[in-house]
Amino acid sequence: MTVSLRPALIDGLQPMAGRYDLILCDVWGVLHNGVKAFAPASEALVRFREGGGRVVLVSNAPRPGSAVVTQLDGFGVPRRAYDSIVTSGDLTRLAIEERIDKVVYHIGPPRDMPIYQGLNVRFGSVEEADYVVVSGFEDDERETIENYRERLEAMRARELLMVCANPDLIVERGNTIVPCAGTIALAYEEMGGPVFYAGKPHGPIYDRAIAVGARLKGAPIGKDRVLAIGDAIRTDIAGAAGYGIDSLLVARGIHAEELGAHRGPLVSQHVQDWVDLQPVRPQAITDALSWAA
């Protein structure tokens, strides 16, 4: 891994591209904002693949990768921008399969139910359940964590394991910030409840994504040849740092307000001052993912 005391401020992916064989790219906040696709971001990944690189999308979406592909098609993200996709939903399904004889209590909206598709799952109440799967807020536009406090206390009293299908705390949907399953899981963890996080920043999703990349390349890929791209310090950048791979932070995502990305071009000193306050840092920062300025 390239060691960088202060991240470089770059205008596009092109200057870095030749150092890597595999990109692990975040989806929400990098390729789209939940409403529309960012065409320059897709073009950057297309150019990287045309140069011989491989791209695996790594998402904390609480749905199987196949469902996310359909969503990306709807937003207009071209399939030629990536080779494969690995989601926290995929790892959550594995956790469910390992407990297929157990009763599960689910917290999340109906749109996340594909996570159970094809599995002979038994659902039950908090009192009946052997474990819990949280995929998100049931109404992420109106609810807060306080809507779940009573249920969390009941789960904690029974010491139920919580499988978190989306470790993100928040995500940008258009111009609005909405809470994610990670907010519920963190509250439960702070109460002393046991939590298994299926996605970033935890290692299993990187193991799976790099294994997929190596299979696509037909050869092992060293960590020094892998670049993670994302817009969140807590998940994308911390996950990359913890795994020992380089990262590129996209400023125009959930940290856009803090970095001043919506107010015009990034100001180097302001960005560096912000980075100095973070627990981890990327090797480089760009305003929005593109191939070149």
VENZISUL-V17249 format. One record per pair of residues at least 6 apart in sequence whose ideal C-beta (glycine too) atoms are under 7 Angstrom apart, sorted by the first residue. I is the first residue (numbers start at 1). GAP is how many residues later the second one is. If there is no record, write none. Layout:
BEGIN
i->I gap->GAP
i->I gap->GAP
END
This chain:
BEGIN
i->1 gap->222
i->1 gap->223
i->1 gap->243
i->1 gap->244
i->1 gap->245
i->2 gap->244
i->2 gap->281
i->4 gap->279
i->6 gap->266
i->6 gap->269
i->7 gap->268
i->7 gap->274
i->7 gap->275
i->7 gap->276
i->7 gap->277
i->7 gap->278
i->8 gap->276
i->9 gap->257
i->9 gap->259
i->9 gap->262
i->9 gap->276
i->10 gap->6
i->10 gap->274
i->10 gap->276
i->11 gap->275
i->11 gap->281
i->11 gap->282
i->12 gap->32
i->12 gap->274
i->12 gap->278
i->12 gap->279
i->12 gap->280
i->12 gap->281
i->13 gap->31
i->13 gap->35
i->13 gap->276
i->13 gap->277
i->13 gap->278
i->14 gap->277
i->14 gap->278
i->16 gap->211
i->16 gap->232
i->16 gap->268
i->17 gap->31
i->17 gap->34
i->17 gap->36
i->20 gap->33
i->20 gap->205
i->20 gap->206
i->20 gap->207
i->21 gap->32
i->21 gap->33
i->21 gap->196
i->21 gap->200
i->21 gap->204
i->22 gap->31
i->22 gap->32
i->22 gap->34
i->22 gap->191
i->22 gap->199
i->22 gap->203
i->22 gap->204
i->23 gap->22
i->23 gap->25
i->23 gap->30
i->23 gap->32
i->23 gap->204
i->23 gap->206
i->24 gap->32
i->24 gap->34
i->24 gap->185
i->24 gap->202
i->24 gap->204
i->25 gap->20
i->25 gap->30
i->25 gap->32
i->25 gap->33
i->25 gap->204
i->26 gap->32
i->26 gap->33
i->26 gap->203
i->26 gap->204
i->26 gap->205
i->26 gap->210
i->27 gap->30
i->27 gap->32
i->27 gap->34
i->27 gap->41
i->28 gap->6
i->28 gap->31
i->28 gap->143
i->29 gap->142
i->29 gap->143
i->29 gap->202
i->29 gap->221
i->29 gap->224
i->29 gap->225
i->30 gap->11
i->30 gap->199
i->30 gap->200
i->30 gap->201
i->30 gap->220
i->30 gap->223
i->30 gap->259
i->31 gap->6
i->31 gap->7
i->31 gap->10
i->31 gap->11
i->31 gap->46
i->32 gap->6
i->32 gap->43
i->32 gap->45
i->33 gap->139
i->33 gap->141
i->34 gap->137
i->34 gap->138
i->34 gap->139
i->34 gap->140
i->35 gap->138
i->35 gap->139
i->36 gap->39
i->37 gap->38
i->37 gap->39
i->37 gap->40
i->38 gap->250
i->38 gap->251
i->40 gap->248
i->40 gap->249
i->40 gap->250
i->41 gap->247
i->41 gap->248
i->41 gap->249
i->42 gap->35
i->42 gap->36
i->42 gap->39
i->43 gap->248
i->44 gap->245
i->44 gap->246
i->44 gap->247
i->45 gap->10
i->45 gap->36
i->45 gap->37
i->46 gap->34
i->46 gap->35
i->47 gap->244
i->48 gap->7
i->49 gap->6
i->54 gap->29
i->54 gap->159
i->54 gap->162
i->54 gap->163
i->55 gap->26
i->55 gap->27
i->55 gap->28
i->56 gap->27
i->56 gap->28
i->56 gap->29
i->56 gap->30
i->56 gap->153
i->56 gap->156
i->56 gap->157
i->57 gap->25
i->57 gap->28
i->58 gap->28
i->58 gap->142
i->58 gap->147
i->58 gap->151
i->59 gap->9
i->59 gap->26
i->59 gap->28
i->60 gap->28
i->60 gap->106
i->60 gap->107
i->60 gap->108
i->60 gap->139
i->60 gap->140
i->60 gap->175
i->61 gap->7
i->61 gap->26
i->61 gap->27
i->61 gap->28
i->61 gap->105
i->62 gap->26
i->62 gap->27
i->62 gap->30
i->62 gap->46
i->62 gap->50
i->62 gap->53
i->62 gap->73
i->62 gap->74
i->62 gap->103
i->62 gap->104
i->62 gap->119
i->63 gap->24
i->63 gap->26
i->63 gap->49
i->63 gap->51
i->63 gap->52
i->64 gap->23
i->64 gap->25
i->64 gap->26
i->64 gap->29
i->64 gap->50
i->64 gap->51
i->65 gap->20
i->65 gap->21
i->65 gap->22
i->65 gap->25
i->67 gap->47
i->68 gap->17
i->68 gap->19
i->69 gap->16
i->83 gap->133
i->84 gap->128
i->84 gap->132
i->86 gap->119
i->86 gap->122
i->86 gap->123
i->86 gap->126
i->88 gap->77
i->88 gap->78
i->88 gap->79
i->88 gap->110
i->88 gap->111
i->88 gap->117
i->89 gap->26
i->89 gap->76
i->91 gap->107
i->91 gap->108
i->91 gap->113
i->91 gap->114
i->91 gap->117
i->92 gap->23
i->92 gap->41
i->92 gap->71
i->92 gap->73
i->92 gap->106
i->93 gap->22
i->95 gap->68
i->95 gap->101
i->95 gap->103
i->96 gap->8
i->96 gap->20
i->96 gap->23
i->96 gap->25
i->96 gap->37
i->97 gap->22
i->99 gap->31
i->99 gap->32
i->100 gap->19
i->100 gap->20
i->102 gap->28
i->102 gap->29
i->103 gap->19
i->103 gap->21
i->103 gap->25
i->103 gap->26
i->103 gap->27
i->104 gap->17
i->104 gap->19
i->104 gap->25
i->104 gap->27
i->104 gap->29
i->105 gap->19
i->105 gap->20
i->105 gap->21
i->105 gap->24
i->105 gap->27
i->106 gap->17
i->106 gap->27
i->107 gap->25
i->107 gap->27
i->107 gap->31
i->107 gap->77
i->108 gap->26
i->108 gap->27
i->108 gap->28
i->108 gap->30
i->108 gap->73
i->109 gap->27
i->109 gap->29
i->112 gap->23
i->112 gap->24
i->115 gap->20
i->115 gap->50
i->126 gap->25
i->126 gap->28
i->126 gap->29
i->129 gap->31
i->131 gap->29
i->131 gap->30
i->131 gap->32
i->132 gap->23
i->132 gap->28
i->132 gap->30
i->132 gap->31
i->133 gap->30
i->133 gap->32
i->134 gap->28
i->134 gap->30
i->134 gap->31
i->134 gap->47
i->134 gap->50
i->134 gap->51
i->135 gap->30
i->135 gap->31
i->135 gap->46
i->136 gap->30
i->136 gap->44
i->136 gap->45
i->137 gap->6
i->137 gap->42
i->140 gap->38
i->140 gap->39
i->141 gap->37
i->145 gap->38
i->145 gap->39
i->145 gap->42
i->148 gap->36
i->152 gap->35
i->152 gap->36
i->152 gap->39
i->155 gap->7
i->155 gap->33
i->155 gap->38
i->156 gap->32
i->156 gap->35
i->156 gap->36
i->156 gap->37
i->159 gap->35
i->161 gap->33
i->161 gap->35
i->162 gap->23
i->162 gap->26
i->162 gap->31
i->162 gap->32
i->162 gap->33
i->163 gap->33
i->163 gap->35
i->164 gap->17
i->164 gap->18
i->164 gap->21
i->164 gap->31
i->164 gap->32
i->164 gap->33
i->164 gap->34
i->165 gap->16
i->165 gap->33
i->166 gap->14
i->166 gap->15
i->166 gap->16
i->166 gap->33
i->167 gap->15
i->167 gap->18
i->167 gap->30
i->167 gap->32
i->167 gap->33
i->167 gap->68
i->168 gap->12
i->168 gap->14
i->168 gap->64
i->168 gap->67
i->169 gap->10
i->169 gap->11
i->169 gap->13
i->169 gap->14
i->169 gap->17
i->169 gap->65
i->170 gap->7
i->170 gap->8
i->170 gap->9
i->170 gap->10
i->170 gap->84
i->171 gap->7
i->171 gap->9
i->171 gap->83
i->172 gap->81
i->172 gap->82
i->177 gap->77
i->185 gap->10
i->185 gap->12
i->188 gap->7
i->189 gap->6
i->199 gap->6
i->200 gap->35
i->200 gap->36
i->200 gap->39
i->201 gap->33
i->201 gap->34
i->201 gap->37
i->201 gap->38
i->201 gap->41
i->203 gap->40
i->206 gap->33
i->206 gap->37
i->210 gap->11
i->210 gap->16
i->213 gap->8
i->214 gap->6
i->214 gap->7
i->223 gap->21
i->223 gap->22
i->226 gap->19
i->227 gap->19
i->227 gap->20
i->227 gap->21
i->228 gap->8
i->228 gap->11
i->228 gap->12
i->228 gap->17
i->228 gap->19
i->229 gap->19
i->229 gap->21
i->229 gap->60
i->230 gap->6
i->230 gap->7
i->230 gap->17
i->230 gap->19
i->230 gap->20
i->231 gap->18
i->231 gap->19
i->231 gap->22
i->231 gap->23
i->231 gap->24
i->232 gap->21
i->232 gap->22
i->233 gap->22
i->233 gap->45
i->233 gap->47
i->236 gap->11
i->237 gap->10
i->237 gap->12
i->237 gap->43
i->237 gap->45
i->238 gap->41
i->238 gap->42
i->240 gap->6
i->240 gap->7
i->241 gap->6
i->241 gap->39
i->246 gap->37
i->247 gap->35
i->247 gap->36
i->248 gap->34
i->248 gap->35
i->248 gap->36
i->248 gap->38
i->249 gap->33
i->249 gap->36
i->250 gap->36
i->250 gap->38
i->250 gap->39
i->251 gap->8
i->251 gap->10
i->251 gap->15
i->251 gap->34
i->251 gap->35
i->251 gap->36
i->252 gap->9
i->252 gap->35
i->252 gap->36
i->256 gap->6
i->258 gap->16
i->259 gap->7
i->259 gap->12
i->259 gap->15
i->260 gap->6
i->260 gap->7
i->260 gap->10
i->261 gap->26
i->266 gap->21
i->271 gap->14
i->275 gap->6
END
